[in-house]
Structure formats: C-alpha cells, structure tokens
Amino acid sequence: MSEPGMEILFGFHSVVEALKAGRRRFEGLYLFKKLSGRRKDIVMAAAKTAGIPVSFTDTRQLDALARGGVHQGIAARATLFPVFREPELMAQIAQRQLPFHALILDQIEDPQNVGALIRTALCTGIDYIVIPKDRSALPGPGVSRASAGAMEHASIFVVTNTASTIRTLKTHNAWVAGLDAAGSTLLHQADLTGNLVLVVGGEHKGVRPGVLKVCDFVISIPIKSPVTSLNASVAGAMAMYEALRQKIVN
C-alpha cells in the first residue's frame, strides 16, 4: 500500500508524462524485468533525467501495485497529483491580461470521461479545469491513465460548490455556457469568444438544474438519430473545439 500522501501511477504514458511534468515527487519506479524496446528506453531516460531509482520486478508485483489496472509493465510510487482550490483559481484569473477559457466538469464520475475531457481541454487551449469535490472522478491514477498522461500537465481546481464558483467567475467578466440537450442555443450559433466557461454535465443526469440556472446560456448539439444524447466527453470535445475555432478566426 502507498504511504499517506502517495499513490501508484501505472501505464507508460501516465508515468512518462508525470516524470516530464516534474510536479510530483517519485519514491520509486518499477519496470517489468523483461520489458524491452523503445518504451523501456524512454522510461529509463526520463527516470535518469529526474534522478529516480528504477527497480525491475515481475508481473505479480506490478499487478499488485496497479490493483488490477493495465500497467503495461510500468508503475511508479509518487506523491499525489497537486490540485488547486477556488481562491487560487480566482487569483490566477485576476492576474491575467488575456481572455481565458475554463472547463467545469459537473459531477462526471467516470474516470474515462474525465481523462478524455482533460486531454481535449489541453489540446484546445483550455486554461483552467474545475471539478467539484463530491460525486466526481477526481485527479488520480485512473484519470491520469485515461488521459494518456495529459492530466499531469493540466491546471485542475477542485471546488466545493459549482454554482457558487460560477457566480464568482462571472465577476471576472466570464460568460458561462452550459451543455444540455434541451439548450435553446445551437452550438454553431453560440458566441464562444472572450472569457468563457463551458460546463459539461455528468453521464446520467447532465448538468444539474441548479448549475444550469446560473449559466448565461445553454447550448445544445444537433442530433439526427433516435439516440437522444452524446457521451459527455464527446459533447465536451465538440464544444471545446468550437470555442477554439472561434478563437482562431477572431
């Protein structure tokens, strides 16, 4: 078991990106003793650069470390991923000179969805990712692996009350857009320029009514199918890329 304040990262991309990001302290790196090829070379080089000791072990120990997760012959013991809180979010925004884009994940519980959204957020230039502390998949080994290590480079803020956070973001001249199948504004018609906060809801109920209520407008994505909704990570990705497109053309 990990010591308090420590966790086990597993999988090639999670471990390598965490080493590159340099935001965690590593106590050990564990490789399958028969691991070979390019991946081994990359991990060994990253570990050497970071000054991390490497131990070679068998699949039994790696399976135990990863607790059944797909580790690809690579695991590491590291400090917890550093998350920020709401006061730090507002302080950073207050110091910005350029418009900002933020993404709020409203009680998304599936680590695969959270990981995919974090990766897309980085790819589309989202500056801040906000996650409520309750009923959410929080940053950890599973989310890191689902993001293919992208989480290790992200600025993630964990907040207590999503609606309250949105109200405070509005004081920084941000427009807040919620995603919902019943939204009155179609995605391609929405103005997503300037300071923008996108809110993506959970897998089962979407954005909560109390959170939608404090959004400035609600966006829907046209669907031409008997299926009535998109996966949370897909809907979020479409909205983030539309915001990036508008940022580029404007």
PyMOL commands that set and color helices and strands:
alter all, ss='L'
color gray80, all
select helices_A, chain A and resi 12-21+38-50+59-66+86-94+111-123+141-146+150-153+162-170+187-189+209-213+232-249
alter helices_A, ss='H'
color red, helices_A
select strands_A, chain A and resi 6-10+26-32+54-57+74-79+101-106+128-132+156-159+175-179+185-186+196-201+217-220
alter strands_A, ss='S'
color yellow, strands_A
deselect
rebuild
show_as cartoon
